[in-house]
C-alpha cells in the first residue's frame, strides 16, 4: 500500500498496490507536469482529505479527468476508463512519500504521437 498527497496536504490518498513500474509519457500534459504514473482499478484507490479542494481538468478526448489541488496546484492523480471499460485511477508516483522513484522501472510512452 502506498500513500500520497498534494503539496499542501489538502488532498491525500492511499493505493492498495506497491508499484514497481511507472509510465512516463511525452504528451502535452504529462511532459509539462513531469508525471510518473501507475494505473490501477479505481476500487484500489481511497481518497482522503478535503474533496472540496479538488479541481478537474480534461482535454483532448476527455478520457481522463486530471485531478489537482485548487490550493497548491499539485496534480496527484486522475480518473478515467480503461480500454475494457473498467474505471481506473492514474496515480502520480512523484506525489507518494513512500515510493522511491529511482527504483522504478520506467516505461516510456509516446503519447505525443497519439
C-alpha positions as CSV (number, residue, x, y, z in Angstrom):
1,X,0.0,0.0,0.0
2,X,1.2,3.5,-0.8
3,X,0.2,6.9,0.5
4,X,0.3,10.2,-1.4
5,X,-0.9,13.7,-1.3
6,X,-0.8,17.1,-2.9
7,X,1.9,19.5,-1.7
8,X,-0.2,21.3,0.9
9,X,-1.8,18.1,2.2
10,X,-5.4,19.1,1.4
11,X,-5.8,16.1,-0.8
12,X,-4.5,12.7,0.3
13,X,-5.0,9.1,-0.8
14,X,-3.9,5.5,-0.5
15,X,-3.5,3.0,-3.2
16,X,-3.7,-0.7,-2.3
17,X,-0.8,-1.6,-4.5
18,X,3.0,-1.4,-4.5
19,X,4.1,-0.5,-8.0
20,X,7.5,-1.5,-9.3
21,X,7.0,0.3,-12.7
22,X,5.8,3.6,-13.9
23,X,4.8,5.2,-17.2
24,X,6.5,8.3,-18.4
25,X,4.6,9.9,-21.3
26,X,5.6,12.7,-23.6
27,X,2.1,14.0,-24.3
28,X,1.5,17.7,-23.8
29,X,0.2,17.4,-20.2
30,X,2.5,14.6,-18.9
31,X,5.6,16.3,-20.3
32,X,4.7,19.7,-18.6
33,X,3.7,18.1,-15.3
34,X,6.5,15.6,-15.1
35,X,4.2,12.8,-14.3
36,X,5.4,9.3,-13.4
37,X,2.1,7.3,-13.5
38,X,0.9,4.0,-12.3
39,X,-2.6,2.8,-13.2
40,X,-4.9,0.7,-11.0
41,X,-8.6,-0.2,-10.8
42,X,-10.5,2.6,-9.0
43,X,-11.6,0.3,-6.2
44,X,-8.0,0.0,-5.0
45,X,-7.8,3.8,-4.5
46,X,-9.1,5.6,-1.4
47,X,-9.4,9.3,-1.3
48,X,-8.8,11.2,2.0
49,X,-8.6,14.8,2.9
50,X,-10.7,17.7,1.6
51,X,-12.6,16.6,-1.5
52,X,-13.8,20.2,-2.0
53,X,-10.1,21.2,-2.7
54,X,-10.1,19.0,-5.8
55,X,-10.4,20.7,-9.2
56,X,-10.6,18.8,-12.5
57,X,-9.0,19.4,-15.9
58,X,-9.8,17.4,-19.0
59,X,-8.6,17.9,-22.6
60,X,-8.5,16.3,-26.0
61,X,-10.8,13.2,-26.0
62,X,-11.7,13.9,-22.3
63,X,-10.9,10.3,-21.4
64,X,-9.0,11.3,-18.3
65,X,-10.2,13.7,-15.6
66,X,-6.9,15.1,-14.3
67,X,-7.4,16.0,-10.6
68,X,-5.4,18.8,-8.9
69,X,-5.5,20.7,-5.7
70,X,-7.1,24.1,-6.0
71,X,-4.9,25.4,-3.2
72,X,-1.4,24.3,-4.1
73,X,-1.9,23.3,-7.8
74,X,-0.3,19.8,-7.3
75,X,-1.7,17.1,-9.5
76,X,-1.5,13.8,-7.6
77,X,-4.0,11.6,-9.6
78,X,-6.6,11.3,-12.3
79,X,-9.6,9.2,-13.1
80,X,-10.6,7.6,-16.3
81,X,-11.9,4.5,-18.0
82,X,-9.6,1.7,-19.2
83,X,-9.8,0.1,-22.6
84,X,-12.1,-2.6,-21.4
85,X,-14.5,-0.1,-19.7
86,X,-13.2,-0.6,-16.2
87,X,-13.0,2.6,-14.0
88,X,-9.3,3.3,-13.4
89,X,-7.1,5.7,-11.5
90,X,-3.8,7.1,-12.6
91,X,-1.6,7.9,-9.7
92,X,1.4,10.3,-10.0
93,X,4.1,8.4,-8.1
94,X,6.0,11.6,-7.6
95,X,3.3,12.6,-5.1
96,X,3.8,9.4,-3.0
97,X,6.1,9.8,0.0
98,X,6.8,6.1,0.4
99,X,7.8,5.4,-3.2
100,X,11.4,5.7,-4.3
101,X,11.0,6.7,-7.9
102,X,14.7,5.9,-8.6
103,X,13.9,2.2,-8.0
104,X,11.0,2.0,-10.5
105,X,11.3,0.6,-14.0
106,X,10.3,3.5,-16.2
107,X,8.2,2.6,-19.3
108,X,8.4,5.4,-22.0
109,X,5.1,6.1,-23.9
110,X,4.9,8.2,-27.0
111,X,1.6,9.9,-26.2
112,X,2.6,12.9,-28.3
113,X,2.0,10.7,-31.4
114,X,-1.4,9.5,-30.4
